Amino acid sequence: MVESVNHFDSIIIGGGNVGAAAAVSLAQQSYQVAIIDKQPATAIASTDALTARVTALNLASIDFLEQCGVWSQVLAIRATPYVSMHVWEQGGAAEISFQAKETSHNKLGVIVETAVLQTALNQSIQTHDSITHYPNSVLQQCSSVGEDMMLVECEDGTRLTAPLVLGADGQQSQLRTCMQIEFSQKDYHQRGVVAIIESEYVHQDTAWQCFTHQGPLALLPISEQHCSIVWSVPEMRCKELMDMPIADFNQQLTAAFEHKLGRLTVTSERLSFPLQGAQSARYIDHRMALLGDAAHVVHPLAGLGLNLGLADVRCLTDLIAQSDRPLGSARVLRQYELARKSDNAIIQKALEGIDQLFRSDQQLLRSARSMGVNFTNKTAALKMFFMQKALGVAV
């Protein structure tokens, strides 16, 4: 028996933060959208326990989520704005601070749990009759049906057609595999240790980042009393940190952070994830495009990963809205790739360079980076330049 085929304007592979945002943005343009998602729909309430995986959303991402009608739902659950950022080198002389009061904005960004943003996006999806969600569904094949249509087939027998298919299914993208696009991956031989901590002193609505000799350690405020840590370390050091008794971990974490916020105490389980970089050789193919981690993966030291993914979505959906060509137009897809691919590659290389620079023990490099960071901290024009890049909007 041949399964029936359902038709849509666009099919999105992957229902995470990036895929869900793409669906909502396209639905706002009155397109019929399907989401193929191998995960079940998830939800988190404001009264639920804090979760350790967070993202620092910049002002450009917040603006986009406001346009999508999602941001109010995020705030209704929970989110923590930060008004300053303090970055320094462990045991060194390099130090720099960024303040919202130096800009025209009342904050530099907002720390949001990944699960909270996903819940808000899922709530928004449920309000759009033009979005059909296929949870627990795995892509099997994507192929052309003539020049104007794509056929998506799933392992559970679901068969869908659309003139545009978007891949937002992460670093292990099945759609990218179907597109036969090369994906160059770089293993940094580091892992990120994440956990929720309580600090002895208040976090001052500040995002903190210390460049230790083994990798960056970030503390991001997620409630009045708590922060989420992301501690990037070599793989063997990660194993030590994950295996040691919690009291020893707290002691070493506090020492690595140089007691800036007094004693740091872990209040959740410790998790870790591998740190890798990756770039797709192409972002597009015939009536298909890649978004977010399916197209690029960057080092987490600046918290840009999700912001870059949302920028991909905004760029593509804006180009679609501005075009008078049919959905899936090769010209629009080429414009998207041209706009995003080189920028993402430059950011990836820049983050790799910063990580390597601050992990170097060469005295000449240590002196040079201290001078460079401190000069930037004292030069208003340079600080404004870096803040504009980080915030994604004019300062």
RAVEN-V274909 format. One record per run of one state. SS is the DSSP state (h for helix, s for strand, l for the rest). FROM is the first residue (numbers start at 1). TO is the last residue. If there is no record, write none. Layout:
ss = [SS;SS]
from = [FROM;FROM]
to = [TO;TO]
This chain:
ss = [l;s;l;s;l;h;l;s;l;s;l;h;l;h;l;s;l;s;l;s;h;l;s;h;l;s;l;s;l;s;l;s;l;s;l;h;l;s;l;s;l;s;l;s;h;l;h;l;s;l;s;l;s;l;s;l;h;l;s;l;h;l;h;l;h;l;h;l;h;l]
from = [1;5;8;10;14;17;28;33;37;54;58;59;68;71;78;80;83;84;90;95;100;103;109;114;128;131;135;139;145;150;155;159;163;164;168;174;180;183;200;206;213;215;222;226;235;244;246;257;264;267;271;281;284;286;288;291;292;295;296;298;300;303;305;323;330;360;363;379;380;392]
to = [4;7;9;13;16;27;32;36;53;57;58;67;70;77;79;82;83;89;94;99;102;108;113;127;130;134;138;144;149;154;158;162;163;167;173;179;182;199;205;212;214;221;225;234;243;245;256;263;266;270;280;283;285;287;290;291;294;295;297;299;302;304;322;329;359;362;378;379;391;395]
